[in-house]
Amino acid sequence: MFLASGLAREVLLALTGPHNHDGTAPGRSRSARSRLLRVLVDELREAPEQPLHLPEPRDDRLQAIARMLQESPADNATLAELGKTIGASSRTLSRLFNNELGMTFYEWRTQLRVHHALVLLAEGHDTIRTASACGWANPSSFIAAFTTIIGTTPGRYRTSAGT
């Protein structure tokens, strides 16, 4: 992941906007499009790489849930089941996840699992073993979630990580 500049964002928007039948952006020649692509590449080369960020909860109840799931990312307990363990209702916990972390419990858990998957893949584990260790019911649902968050498949990530 990269922190894109305002220029990179605008160039990307210009390049991905509506296109004519020949693949060029309206009002832009192929050479103009080519120059925009070069600007985008230059901007991305200069962009600082950003680590994936999993928000850390501040609330004690959310911290307890986070610890449990970090220790066992494959745990498929529902928010209600986790809430019973720590003495809070699923409604309260759901509200806390949204207010404090800006995402649902399920979005947060998916990101936690993908973070765990990144480590396993970098250690050389295959996609099937990683999917299982991270709590996905099947490799295809893992691949879909991983690709959505990371932008590449687990296999390609593993290859690029040098394993």
Summary of the structure (lengths in Angstrom):
residues: 163
radius of gyration: 20.3
end to end distance: 19.8
largest distance: 62.9
contacts: 427
relative contact order: 0.10
helix: 64%
strand: 1%
